[in-house]
């Protein structure tokens, strides 16, 4: 998720509210966000959108599978039906069908450099070697 916002289209303030997201099958852990109140016509941008993915479930995929993601907004006291609901279809892909490497293979390196001090030392040595050889020491 890149962005999540809630807009109050009613003519009165709403709150406290709970915004929830879940999936079927559960490829991420359900998450709730609490909103104290939202005035009429106001939009509340929700922070901390990181979802905890179910790595074992995703790694077991051998073919594409459809999933459903459901957002709902309820009163925080839990009484009554949802005030708003939104459903979205998502296609889960196995590793063999991920298209990232065929389109931008150079981007794969952005995910593999470990945060180990040894890597930084190695990069400095390589840059110095390039500099000593009269080459551009810049490393991308």
C-alpha positions in Angstrom: 0.0 0.0 0.0 1.3 3.4 -0.9 -1.5 5.5 0.6 -4.6 5.1 2.7 -7.0 8.0 3.5 -10.5 8.2 4.9 -12.8 11.1 4.0 -15.9 12.0 6.0 -18.6 12.8 3.5 -21.3 13.1 6.2 -22.4 16.5 7.6 -21.4 15.6 11.2 -18.2 14.6 12.8 -17.5 10.9 13.1 -15.4 9.1 15.7 -13.9 7.4 17.4 -13.4 4.9 14.5 -11.4 1.8 13.6 -10.2 1.3 10.0 -9.4 -2.4 9.4 -7.8 -4.3 6.6 -7.8 -8.1 6.1 -7.3 -10.5 3.2 -8.6 -13.8 2.0 -6.6 -15.9 1.8 -4.7 -14.3 4.7 -1.4 -13.4 2.9 -0.8 -10.6 5.5 -1.7 -10.2 9.1 -4.9 -8.1 9.6 -4.3 -4.6 10.8 -6.3 -1.9 12.5 -5.8 1.9 12.7 -7.6 4.0 15.3 -9.0 7.5 14.4 -10.2 9.7 17.3 -12.5 11.8 15.1 -12.9 13.2 11.6 -14.9 16.3 10.9 -17.4 16.8 8.1 -15.7 17.0 4.7 -12.3 16.3 6.2 -9.8 13.7 5.0 -7.6 11.8 7.4 -4.4 10.3 5.9 -3.4 7.1 7.7 0.2 6.5 8.6 2.2 3.3 9.2 0.9 1.3 6.2 3.4 -1.5 6.6 1.6 -4.9 6.6 3.2 -8.0 7.9 3.2 -10.5 5.0 2.9 -14.2 5.4 6.2 -15.2 3.9 5.7 -19.0 4.1 2.3 -18.8 2.4 3.7 -16.6 -0.4 6.8 -18.9 -0.9 4.5 -22.0 -1.2 2.7 -20.5 -4.2 3.4 -22.5 -7.4 0.9 -20.7 -9.6 -1.0 -17.4 -9.6 -3.8 -17.1 -7.1 -6.5 -14.6 -6.6 -7.0 -12.9 -3.3 -9.3 -10.3 -1.8 -8.4 -7.4 0.4 -11.1 -5.8 2.5 -11.0 -2.4 4.2 -13.8 -1.5 6.6 -14.5 1.4 8.9 -16.4 0.8 12.1 -17.3 2.7 15.3 -14.5 2.0 17.8 -17.1 0.6 20.3 -17.7 -2.3 17.9 -21.5 -1.7 17.8 -23.3 -1.9 14.5 -22.4 -2.7 10.9 -19.5 -1.1 9.0 -19.9 2.6 8.2 -17.9 2.0 5.0 -16.3 -1.0 3.2 -14.1 -1.4 0.2 -13.0 -4.6 -1.5 -10.1 -5.1 -3.9 -8.9 -8.1 -5.9 -5.2 -8.9 -5.8 -3.3 -11.4 -7.8 -0.6 -13.3 -5.8 2.2 -14.5 -8.0 4.7 -17.3 -7.4 8.4 -16.4 -7.6 8.7 -17.9 -11.0 6.1 -15.5 -12.4 7.4 -12.3 -10.9 8.2 -10.0 -13.8 10.6 -7.6 -12.0 13.8 -9.2 -13.3 12.7 -9.1 -16.9 11.8 -5.4 -16.9 14.5 -3.8 -14.7 17.1 -6.4 -13.8 19.4 -3.8 -12.3 16.8 -3.2 -9.6 17.3 -6.6 -8.1 20.6 -5.5 -6.5 18.7 -2.9 -4.4 17.2 -5.9 -2.5 20.3 -7.9 -1.9 23.1 -5.7 -0.4 23.4 -6.7 3.2 23.8 -4.2 5.9 27.1 -5.6 7.0 30.2 -3.5 7.8 32.3 -5.8 5.6 30.4 -4.7 2.5 31.2 -1.0 3.2 34.9 -1.8 3.6 34.9 -3.8 0.4 33.2 -1.0 -1.5 35.8 1.5 -0.2 38.7 -0.8 -1.3 37.2 -1.2 -4.8 36.7 2.6 -5.1 40.4 3.1 -4.0 41.5 0.5 -6.6 39.6 2.3 -9.3 41.1 5.6 -8.3 44.6 4.2 -8.2 44.0 2.8 -11.7 43.0 6.2 -13.0 39.4 5.2 -13.3 36.2 6.9 -12.0 35.9 5.7 -8.4 32.1 6.2 -8.3 30.1 3.1 -7.6 26.4 2.8 -8.4 
